[in-house]
Amino acid sequence: SLQFRDVHAVSADTAYLLSIGRGAQSRIYKTTDGGDSWTPQFTSPEPEAFFDCMDFWDAEHGIAFSDAIDGAFYLVTTSDGGETWTRVPPDALPAAAAGEASFAASGTCLVTQGDSTAFFGTGGVDTARVLRTTDRGRSWTTHPTTIAADKPVAGIASLTFRDSQRGAALGGVMTVENLPDSTVANVAVTTDGGDSWSRASSAPLHGVFGGTYVPG
């Protein structure tokens, strides 16, 4: 009955797996034998949480992201390879707007970069935002984008970076019903490490669920 939407391998043998859903359906599992067996590590203690994505800086340090609860984004971090997960204090994050959420589609609505930087994208409100930390989740800044987000199922679904300065946010309108106008403003790019985002050429898709740079 679980929906697995994100997997992150840190070696040939060790990987983490995220299931999504309301409350206890949001779980994180870990394998240390190449996927032959999986051990549960985290089950959401919040009945209103809905985890969307996770990522890791290294084998020990990771972060996972849930939609907001009562106007506060819900993120948890680990520094011991997933043995324990601790919520990022809500006052460390900008408040979530009413209806602001993310998409458990590609496993890339939250991405880490380098040793301590991470980003997650939002939608469902007038302005799709990218939130960024440079200290492994202890503090966050918010950065508006040009991604279409004025519908409950519109906004940023995926983030990807080719280096520390250049990256892309992808998304747009995620339903086929909105196909006539859905290829408008579904890609934005940054050249300053996520401080600012500008509109890029639209992808010819009714919604971009995931994207990545190809090396080279």
N, C-alpha and C positions, 0 to 999 in steps of 0.2 A: 504493500500500500504506500510505500515511500517513493518520492520522485527525486532522483539524483540528478543534480544540475551542475555540479562543479567538482572537479578533481584536480589535485595539485600534487605532482610527484617531486620529491626532493632528491631521490636517487633511484637506482634501478630496483631497489627493494622497498623503499619507504614512500608512502603517498597518503594523502588525506582526501576524504570524500564527503561532500556536503549534500544532505537531503533538505528539501524545502517544504514549506507548509506552515500552517498556523500552529503556534504553540509547540507541543512536544514532537510534532512532525519535523521540525527543524533540528537536525542532528549532524554531528561530525563524527566520522569513523576514521580509523587509521590502520594501515597495513604496514608490516615490516618484513613481509615475506613475498613481496612481488604480487600481492593481490590474492594469494591462496586463502588467507583469512583476514577478517576485519574486526577490530575492537572498537566498541563505542567509546567516544571520548567526551562528548558534550551533547546534552539535550537541553533545548531552550527551557529555562525555568519560568519564562513569561508566557502566559497563555495567549497574549495578543501579538507576540513577536512573529515575524515572518522573515527568515533569513534568505538572502538573495545570492550572496557571493562570498568568497574567501580568497585569500592569497597569503603568501609567505615571503619574508625577506631571506630566510635561510631555513635550515632544517628545524631550528628551535623556535624561531620567532614568526608568528603569524597573526592575522587579523581576519575577522569575519563581520559581515554587515547585515543588519536587519532593517526592514522598514521602520518608520518612526512609531513610537508609542506615546500617546498623549502629547504630541508635539515635540518629542525628543527622539533624535536618531539613536538607534541601539546598536552599538558595536562592542565586540569582545576581542581581547588579545590574549596570546599565549607567549610565554618566554621559556617554556620547558618542553617543547615538542608536543604540545597538546595535552599534557597531563592535567593542567589547570587552565581555565579560561576566566578572565576577569573583565567585567564591563568597564568601558571607557566612561568616566563620569559625564553625565549629560551636560553639565555646565562647561565642559571642555569643547563642546560642539555648538555651532550656530543652531538656532531653533529651526525646526521643520515647519514649513507652511502647511496649512490645512490641505490634505490630499496629496502632499508631496511624498513620493515613494521611488522605488527603483524596480528593475526588471530581473527576475530570476530566469534569464533566458540563455545566457552564454557563459556564465561564470566569469565574465569580464566587466561587470558593472563596478567592481572594485579591483584595483591593481596596485601592486607594490612596485617600487623602483629603488635601485641602489640599496643602501644599508638601512634607511630610516624613513623614506618618503612613501606615501600612499595616496591614492585618489579614489573617490567614488562619485558616480553621477546620479542625477535624480530626474524625475519627470512628474507629470500629472498636475502641473501648475503652470502659470503664465511663463515663467522663465526656468528653463532647465539649467541646473547648476552643477558645477564640479566643486567638491570639497576636498581640501588637500591638507595633509599633515607632513611635517618634515622631522618629527620626533617620535615616530612609531605610535602615533595615536594620542599623545598626551595633549596636543593642542591642534586646532583646525582653523583654516581660513576658507572663505567661500568665494567662488568666481563664476559669474554669469556666462552663459554661452548663447549661441545663436540657434541651437537645436529647437525645432518645433516641439512645444510641450503644453499646448493649451487644451489638451484632451486628457481624460483619465488614463488612456493607454498611449501616451505620447511622451517622448523625452529621450534621455540618454540610456541606451542599453549596453554600450560597450565603450571601453577606453583602451587605448594602446599607445605605447611610446616607442620611438626608434632610438632615442637617446635621452639624456637628462633634460633637454630643452624642447625637443620636437615631438609632438604627439597628436592624436586625433580622438575626437569624441564622435560616436556614431549612434544613430537611433532614428528619430522621426516618429511618424505615426505608425503604430504597430498593428492596425487592423485593416483587412482587405476592404471593408466597407468604406474606408476613407481613401481608397486608391486614387481618385482623380487628383487630389492635391497632396498626396502623401510623399511624393518625391521632393517636396520643397523643404529646404533647410534640414537635411538629415545628416549632414557631416559638418563638423567644425574642427579647426586645427589650432594648435598653439605652437609658438616658436620661442616662448620665454618660460618654459617649465610649468605652464599652467596658470600663470598670472592672468593672462588674457586669452580669449578665444575668438576667432573670426570665422565667418562662413566660408566653406569650401564648396567645390563643385558637388552637386547632389549625386548620390548613387541612384541608379535607375531601379530602385526597389521600393516596395510600399512600407518598408521598415527594416532597418539594419539591426539585426539581433546580435551580431558579433563581427569583430574585425581584428586583424593583426598585421603588423608590418612583416614583410618577408625579408629575411637577412640578405643584404646585398642589393 
